[in-house]
Amino acid sequence: MRPMRLDLAGFTVFRDETTVDFTDADFFALVGPTGSGKSTVLDAICFVLYGAVPRWGGARGLANALAPSAVEARVRLVFESAGDRYVATRVVRRDGRGAVKTANAGLQLMPPGFDVTKLDTGLSPEDLGEVLAGTPAEMEPAVLDAVGLPYEQFTSCVVLPQGQFADFLHAKPATRQQILVNLLGLGVYENVQKRATERAGQAEAKLEAVARMLAGLTDVDDETFAAASDRVDRVRELAAAVAAAVPERERARTAAREATAALAALDADLAGLAGVRAPAGVTEVARAVSTAREAVDAATRTVALAEEQEEKLRGELAGAGDESALRLLLRAHADAERLSGEADTVRAALDAAQARHDAAATALGAAREAAARAEAELEAAFRAHEEAKTVDQAVALRAHLAAGGTCPVCEQPVPRVPAVPAGSAVAAATAAGKAARAA
């Protein structure tokens, strides 16, 4: 495992954002006074990969990851392992009750040739490559596959805690051997040994079986071997024929079972049909059904003709133009027919009125002639009475008097008009004039 870049923010003594770039360094040393953060850089590498640091006392010392008065710590490590480049990220936060927990952890396989300097441009996590782990629980197996070492061996041979280098040197041979096997990738040889041992055991078992078979064939000569070979060939041919016939036999058995089941079902149906009797009135019902079917056929034909007519009308309507304009024309046509009927009625009424007008005009002319004659007769009557008695003159003057008016003779007011004597010609002429005027 080779570190390429380490980004810190809010982690222990690195409160501000800090970047440690190992890109161009084949070998490097961290130097500085005590407390400057040299060990913290190594702690950050261990923490981002495994979520724990040896000198913190394991995962229980997670609160040590936060800088004083900080509420969040972020660590990101870009490293290479076995020719691939990975980026590991881990974030811890302090909640409102003061508890410190891992808020986010992830491991991603970066695409080949990825430029590490692009991390300064604020790339989103989706731009960093394939996600191998997205939760703290998924980190441990993903890091083990990428780095090849569990936490205990990583802290024993890669990042040794201060004062614990002697533990590796004084570890038991088996422990040091296992660490070296993991570091050098010697586990593949253990796998080869296991596979070789398994194959050797299988071969020895086959050899023993063949030896037992050969031990039982001590009295076999060439003729017996040839006969046995012939029998083996015949048996193989027979086995091939049997193997070819077995599927057909299985299909035949399946067909037989299906036929048996179908036969049983038919027998059950026949048993049920044996008790079926035709109900009364079946002939009438059949006749009614036939009639109904004929009616349905006729209705179907009618519907088909109607549909054809509808399609034809729709085609004509589509070819006629705008539907709204056609509706206006139809309405105008209906109004024209209605007004034509009303015009005929008006003409008949006008003719009748004209006839009545002509008759009234003729009657009016006759009435006017009668009135003229009455006026002439009245004047004649007045002239005849002028030569008569004074009474008759008074009677003649009476026609021109009105109650409250002035008398033409004495110029006195007339309180009451005297009645006309019965049989007076003036009275008769006056009556005739009124009748003529009324007419």
C-alpha positions as CSV (number, residue, x, y, z in Angstrom):
1,M,0.0,0.0,0.0
2,R,1.5,3.4,-1.1
3,P,-0.1,6.7,0.1
4,M,-0.6,9.3,-2.6
5,R,-2.4,12.2,-0.9
6,L,-3.9,12.8,2.6
7,D,-6.5,15.5,3.2
8,L,-7.3,16.5,6.8
9,A,-9.9,18.9,8.3
10,G,-10.8,19.1,12.0
11,F,-8.7,16.0,12.8
12,T,-7.0,16.3,16.2
13,V,-4.3,19.0,15.8
14,F,-5.2,19.8,12.2
15,R,-8.2,22.0,12.8
16,D,-8.0,23.8,9.4
17,E,-7.9,22.0,6.0
18,T,-4.5,20.5,5.4
19,T,-3.2,18.4,2.5
20,V,-0.2,16.1,2.6
21,D,0.9,15.2,-0.9
22,F,3.1,12.1,-1.3
23,T,2.7,11.9,-5.1
24,D,6.3,12.5,-6.2
25,A,7.9,10.9,-3.1
26,D,9.4,7.4,-3.3
27,F,10.7,7.8,0.3
28,F,9.8,10.4,2.8
29,A,10.4,11.3,6.4
30,L,8.2,13.4,8.8
31,V,10.4,15.6,10.9
32,G,9.6,18.4,13.4
33,P,9.4,19.2,17.0
34,T,7.4,17.2,19.5
35,G,3.7,17.8,19.2
36,S,3.9,19.2,15.6
37,G,1.6,16.4,14.4
38,K,4.0,13.8,12.8
39,S,2.3,10.9,14.5
40,T,-1.1,12.4,13.7
41,V,-0.4,12.0,10.0
42,L,0.2,8.3,10.5
43,D,-2.8,8.1,12.8
44,A,-5.0,9.7,10.1
45,I,-3.9,7.0,7.6
46,C,-4.8,4.2,10.0
47,F,-8.0,6.0,11.0
48,V,-9.4,6.5,7.5
49,L,-8.8,2.9,6.6
50,Y,-9.8,1.1,9.8
51,G,-11.7,3.7,11.9
52,A,-9.4,3.2,14.8
53,V,-5.9,4.3,16.0
54,P,-3.7,2.0,18.3
55,R,-2.8,4.8,20.7
56,W,-6.4,5.8,21.1
57,G,-7.3,2.4,22.6
58,G,-9.3,1.1,19.7
59,A,-12.7,2.3,18.4
60,R,-13.7,3.5,21.9
61,G,-11.3,6.5,21.6
62,L,-13.2,7.9,18.6
63,A,-13.7,11.2,20.3
64,N,-9.9,11.8,20.1
65,A,-10.4,12.3,16.3
66,L,-12.0,15.7,16.8
67,A,-10.0,18.9,17.1
68,P,-10.7,20.9,20.2
69,S,-14.1,22.7,20.0
70,A,-14.7,21.1,16.5
71,V,-17.9,19.3,15.7
72,E,-16.8,17.4,12.6
73,A,-13.6,15.8,11.4
74,R,-12.9,14.7,7.8
75,V,-10.1,12.5,6.5
76,R,-9.5,11.4,2.9
77,L,-6.7,9.2,1.7
78,V,-5.7,8.4,-1.9
79,F,-3.5,5.3,-2.1
80,E,-2.2,2.7,-4.5
81,S,-2.3,-1.0,-3.9
82,A,-1.6,-3.9,-6.3
83,G,-1.6,-1.4,-9.3
84,D,-5.0,0.1,-8.5
85,R,-5.7,3.5,-7.1
86,Y,-8.3,3.9,-4.3
87,V,-9.8,6.8,-2.3
88,A,-10.9,6.2,1.3
89,T,-13.0,8.8,3.2
90,R,-14.2,8.9,6.8
91,V,-16.2,11.6,8.6
92,V,-17.0,11.8,12.4
93,R,-19.4,14.2,14.0
94,R,-20.4,15.3,17.5
95,D,-24.2,15.3,18.1
96,G,-26.2,17.6,20.3
97,R,-25.7,15.3,23.3
98,G,-21.9,15.4,22.9
99,A,-21.6,11.8,21.5
100,V,-19.1,11.3,18.7
101,K,-20.1,8.9,15.9
102,T,-18.9,8.0,12.5
103,A,-21.3,9.9,10.1
104,N,-19.9,8.6,6.8
105,A,-17.3,6.2,5.5
106,G,-16.5,4.9,2.0
107,L,-14.0,3.3,-0.3
108,Q,-13.9,3.9,-4.1
109,L,-11.8,2.4,-6.9
110,M,-10.6,5.4,-8.9
111,P,-10.5,5.2,-12.8
112,P,-7.1,4.5,-14.4
113,G,-5.1,7.7,-14.9
114,F,-7.2,9.8,-12.6
115,D,-5.5,13.2,-11.9
116,V,-5.3,13.6,-8.1
117,T,-5.1,17.4,-8.4
118,K,-8.7,17.4,-9.5
119,L,-9.6,16.8,-5.9
120,D,-9.0,20.5,-5.3
121,T,-11.8,21.4,-7.7
122,G,-14.5,20.1,-5.4
123,L,-15.5,16.9,-7.3
124,S,-18.6,15.1,-6.1
125,P,-18.2,11.6,-4.7
126,E,-19.9,10.2,-7.9
127,D,-16.9,11.5,-9.9
128,L,-14.3,9.6,-7.9
129,G,-15.0,6.1,-9.3
130,E,-16.7,2.8,-8.5
131,V,-18.0,2.6,-4.9
132,L,-16.6,-0.5,-3.1
133,A,-18.0,0.5,0.3
134,G,-20.6,3.1,1.3
135,T,-21.1,2.5,5.0
136,P,-18.8,2.0,8.0
137,A,-19.8,-1.7,8.2
138,E,-18.8,-2.3,4.5
139,M,-15.4,-0.6,5.0
140,E,-13.6,-3.5,6.9
141,P,-14.0,-6.2,4.2
142,A,-13.4,-3.7,1.4
143,V,-10.2,-2.3,2.9
144,L,-9.0,-5.9,3.6
145,D,-9.5,-6.8,-0.1
146,A,-7.7,-3.5,-1.2
147,V,-4.8,-3.5,1.3
148,G,-4.5,-7.2,2.0
149,L,-4.0,-6.8,5.7
150,P,-6.4,-6.7,8.6
151,Y,-6.1,-3.9,11.3
152,E,-3.9,-6.0,13.7
153,Q,-1.3,-6.8,11.0
154,F,-1.5,-3.3,9.4
155,T,-0.6,-1.8,12.8
156,S,2.1,-4.4,13.4
157,C,4.1,-4.2,10.2
158,V,3.0,-1.1,8.2
159,V,2.1,1.6,10.7
160,L,3.9,0.6,13.9
161,P,2.7,2.6,17.0
162,Q,5.4,4.4,18.9
163,G,7.4,2.1,21.2
164,Q,5.8,-1.1,19.7
165,F,8.4,-1.9,17.0
166,A,10.0,-4.5,19.3
167,D,6.6,-6.3,19.5
168,F,7.0,-7.3,15.8
169,L,10.6,-8.4,16.3
170,H,9.8,-10.4,19.4
171,A,6.5,-11.9,18.1
172,K,6.2,-15.7,17.8
173,P,7.5,-17.2,14.6
174,A,4.1,-18.3,13.6
175,T,2.8,-14.7,13.9
176,R,5.7,-13.2,12.0
177,Q,5.3,-15.9,9.4
178,Q,1.6,-15.1,8.9
179,I,2.5,-11.4,8.6
180,L,5.2,-12.1,6.0
181,V,2.8,-14.4,4.1
182,N,0.3,-11.6,3.9
183,L,2.8,-9.0,3.0
184,L,4.5,-11.0,0.2
185,G,1.4,-12.6,-1.1
186,L,2.6,-16.1,-0.3
187,G,-0.9,-17.3,0.4
188,V,-1.2,-18.3,-3.3
189,Y,1.3,-21.1,-2.6
190,E,-0.7,-22.4,0.3
191,N,-3.7,-22.6,-2.1
192,V,-1.5,-24.4,-4.7
193,Q,-0.4,-26.8,-1.9
194,K,-4.0,-27.5,-0.9
195,R,-5.2,-28.1,-4.5
196,A,-2.1,-30.4,-5.2
197,T,-2.8,-32.4,-2.0
198,E,-6.5,-32.8,-3.0
199,R,-5.6,-34.0,-6.5
200,A,-2.9,-36.4,-5.1
201,G,-5.5,-37.9,-2.8
202,Q,-7.9,-38.4,-5.6
203,A,-5.3,-40.0,-7.8
204,E,-4.2,-42.3,-5.0
205,A,-7.8,-43.4,-4.5
206,K,-8.3,-44.1,-8.2
207,L,-4.9,-46.0,-8.2
208,E,-6.0,-48.2,-5.3
209,A,-9.3,-49.0,-7.1
210,V,-7.6,-49.9,-10.3
211,A,-5.1,-52.1,-8.3
212,R,-7.9,-53.9,-6.6
213,M,-9.6,-54.6,-10.0
214,L,-6.3,-55.8,-11.5
215,A,-5.7,-58.1,-8.5
216,G,-9.1,-59.8,-9.2
217,L,-8.2,-60.4,-12.9
218,T,-5.1,-62.7,-12.5
219,D,-6.7,-65.6,-14.4
220,V,-7.7,-63.5,-17.4
221,D,-6.0,-64.3,-20.8
222,D,-6.2,-62.6,-24.2
223,E,-9.3,-64.6,-25.3
224,T,-11.2,-63.8,-22.1
225,F,-10.1,-60.1,-22.4
226,A,-11.4,-60.0,-26.0
227,A,-14.7,-61.6,-25.1
228,A,-15.0,-59.2,-22.2
229,S,-14.3,-56.3,-24.5
230,D,-17.0,-57.5,-26.9
231,R,-19.4,-57.8,-24.0
232,V,-18.4,-54.3,-22.8
233,D,-19.0,-53.0,-26.3
234,R,-22.4,-54.7,-26.5
235,V,-23.3,-53.5,-23.1
236,R,-22.3,-49.9,-24.1
237,E,-24.5,-50.1,-27.2
238,L,-27.3,-51.5,-25.1
239,A,-26.8,-48.7,-22.5
240,A,-26.8,-46.1,-25.3
241,A,-30.1,-47.6,-26.7
242,V,-31.5,-47.7,-23.1
243,A,-30.4,-44.2,-22.5
244,A,-32.1,-43.1,-25.8
245,A,-35.3,-45.1,-24.9
246,V,-35.5,-43.8,-21.3
247,P,-36.7,-40.3,-22.3
248,E,-39.2,-41.8,-24.8
249,R,-40.4,-44.2,-22.0
250,E,-40.8,-41.2,-19.6
251,R,-42.7,-39.3,-22.3
252,A,-44.9,-42.3,-22.9
253,R,-45.5,-42.7,-19.1
254,T,-46.4,-39.0,-18.9
255,A,-48.7,-39.3,-21.8
256,A,-50.3,-42.4,-20.3
257,R,-50.8,-40.6,-17.0
258,E,-52.4,-37.7,-18.7
259,A,-54.6,-39.9,-20.8
260,T,-55.6,-41.8,-17.7
261,A,-56.5,-38.6,-16.0
262,A,-58.4,-37.4,-19.0
263,L,-60.3,-40.8,-19.2
264,A,-61.2,-40.5,-15.6
265,A,-62.5,-37.0,-16.1
266,L,-64.5,-38.2,-19.2
267,D,-65.9,-41.1,-17.1
268,A,-67.0,-38.7,-14.5
269,D,-68.6,-36.4,-17.1
270,L,-70.4,-39.4,-18.6
271,A,-71.6,-40.5,-15.2
272,G,-73.0,-37.1,-14.7
273,L,-74.6,-36.9,-18.1
274,A,-76.2,-40.3,-17.7
275,G,-78.7,-38.7,-15.3
276,V,-79.5,-35.8,-17.6
277,R,-83.0,-35.7,-19.1
278,A,-84.3,-33.2,-21.6
279,P,-86.7,-30.8,-19.8
280,A,-90.2,-30.2,-21.1
281,G,-90.6,-27.6,-23.8
282,V,-87.2,-28.1,-25.3
283,T,-88.6,-27.9,-28.8
284,E,-90.3,-24.6,-28.1
285,V,-87.1,-23.3,-26.5
286,A,-85.1,-24.5,-29.5
287,R,-87.5,-22.8,-31.8
288,A,-87.4,-19.6,-29.8
289,V,-83.6,-19.8,-29.8
290,S,-83.6,-20.2,-33.6
291,T,-86.0,-17.3,-34.0
292,A,-83.9,-15.2,-31.6
293,R,-80.8,-16.1,-33.6
294,E,-82.4,-15.1,-36.8
295,A,-83.5,-11.8,-35.2
296,V,-79.9,-11.3,-34.0
297,D,-78.6,-12.0,-37.5
298,A,-81.1,-9.5,-39.0
299,A,-80.2,-7.0,-36.4
300,T,-76.5,-7.6,-37.1
301,R,-77.1,-7.0,-40.8
302,T,-79.1,-3.9,-40.0
303,V,-76.3,-2.6,-37.7
304,A,-73.8,-3.4,-40.5
305,L,-75.9,-1.5,-43.0
306,A,-76.3,1.4,-40.6
307,E,-72.6,1.5,-39.9
308,E,-71.9,1.5,-43.7
309,Q,-74.4,4.3,-44.1
310,E,-72.9,6.2,-41.2
311,E,-69.4,5.8,-42.7
312,K,-70.8,7.0,-46.0
313,L,-72.4,10.0,-44.4
314,R,-69.3,10.7,-42.4
315,G,-67.3,10.7,-45.6
316,E,-69.8,13.0,-47.3
317,L,-69.8,15.2,-44.2
318,A,-66.0,15.3,-44.2
319,G,-66.0,16.2,-47.9
320,A,-68.7,18.9,-47.4
321,G,-66.5,21.2,-45.4
322,D,-66.7,22.8,-42.0
323,E,-69.4,21.3,-39.8
324,S,-70.3,24.6,-38.2
325,A,-70.9,26.2,-41.6
326,L,-73.1,23.2,-42.6
327,R,-75.1,23.6,-39.4
328,L,-75.6,27.3,-40.2
329,L,-76.8,26.4,-43.7
330,L,-79.2,23.8,-42.4
331,R,-80.5,26.3,-39.9
332,A,-80.9,28.9,-42.6
333,H,-82.7,26.3,-44.8
334,A,-85.1,25.4,-42.0
335,D,-85.7,29.1,-41.4
336,A,-86.4,29.6,-45.1
337,E,-88.9,26.8,-45.2
338,R,-90.6,28.1,-42.1
339,L,-90.7,31.7,-43.4
340,S,-92.0,30.4,-46.8
341,G,-94.9,28.7,-45.0
342,E,-95.5,31.9,-42.9
343,A,-95.4,33.9,-46.2
344,D,-98.1,31.8,-47.7
345,T,-100.2,32.2,-44.6
346,V,-99.6,36.0,-44.6
347,R,-100.5,36.1,-48.3
348,A,-103.8,34.3,-47.7
349,A,-104.6,36.6,-44.8
350,L,-103.7,39.6,-46.9
351,D,-106.0,38.4,-49.7
352,A,-108.9,38.0,-47.2
353,A,-108.2,41.4,-45.7
354,Q,-108.1,43.0,-49.1
355,A,-111.5,41.4,-50.0
356,R,-112.9,42.6,-46.7
357,H,-111.4,46.1,-47.4
358,D,-113.0,46.2,-50.9
359,A,-116.4,45.2,-49.4
360,A,-116.0,47.8,-46.7
361,A,-115.1,50.4,-49.3
362,T,-118.2,49.6,-51.3
363,A,-120.4,49.7,-48.2
364,L,-118.7,53.0,-47.3
365,G,-119.5,54.5,-50.7
366,A,-123.1,53.3,-50.4
367,A,-123.3,54.8,-46.8
368,R,-121.9,58.0,-48.0
369,E,-124.5,58.2,-50.8
370,A,-127.2,57.4,-48.2
371,A,-125.9,60.1,-45.9
372,A,-125.9,62.6,-48.7
373,R,-129.4,61.8,-49.5
374,A,-130.4,62.0,-45.9
375,E,-128.7,65.5,-45.6
376,A,-130.6,66.6,-48.8
377,E,-133.9,65.2,-47.4
378,L,-133.2,67.0,-44.1
379,E,-132.6,70.3,-45.8
380,A,-135.7,69.8,-47.8
381,A,-137.6,69.1,-44.7
382,F,-136.3,72.3,-43.1
383,R,-137.3,74.3,-46.1
384,A,-140.8,72.8,-46.1
385,H,-141.2,73.6,-42.4
386,E,-140.1,77.2,-42.8
387,E,-143.3,77.9,-44.5
388,A,-145.4,76.0,-41.9
389,K,-146.7,77.2,-38.6
390,T,-144.6,78.9,-35.9
391,V,-144.6,75.7,-34.0
392,D,-143.2,73.9,-36.9
393,Q,-140.5,76.7,-37.1
394,A,-139.8,76.2,-33.5
395,V,-139.5,72.6,-34.1
396,A,-137.2,73.3,-36.9
397,L,-135.1,75.6,-34.8
398,R,-135.0,73.0,-32.0
399,A,-132.6,70.8,-34.0
400,H,-130.0,73.5,-33.6
401,L,-130.5,74.0,-29.8
402,A,-128.6,72.5,-27.0
403,A,-129.2,72.7,-23.2
404,G,-127.3,75.7,-21.8
405,G,-126.8,77.3,-25.3
406,T,-128.3,80.6,-26.7
407,C,-131.5,80.8,-28.6
408,P,-131.0,82.1,-32.1
409,V,-134.3,84.0,-32.0
410,C,-134.3,85.8,-28.5
411,E,-130.6,85.3,-27.7
412,Q,-131.6,84.0,-24.2
413,P,-130.0,81.0,-22.6
414,V,-131.9,77.8,-23.2
415,P,-132.2,75.8,-19.9
416,R,-133.9,72.8,-21.5
417,V,-134.5,71.8,-25.2
418,P,-138.2,71.1,-25.8
419,A,-139.0,67.6,-27.1
420,V,-139.8,67.2,-30.8
421,P,-143.5,66.6,-31.5
422,A,-144.3,63.1,-32.6
423,G,-144.7,62.8,-36.3
424,S,-142.5,65.7,-37.2
425,A,-140.8,65.5,-40.5
426,V,-137.7,67.1,-39.0
427,A,-137.4,64.4,-36.4
428,A,-137.6,61.7,-39.1
429,A,-135.0,63.5,-41.3
430,T,-132.7,63.9,-38.2
431,A,-132.9,60.2,-37.4
432,A,-132.2,59.3,-41.1
433,G,-129.1,61.6,-41.1
434,K,-127.7,60.0,-37.9
435,A,-128.2,56.5,-39.3
436,A,-126.5,57.6,-42.5
437,R,-123.6,59.1,-40.6
438,A,-123.2,56.0,-38.5
439,A,-123.1,53.8,-41.6
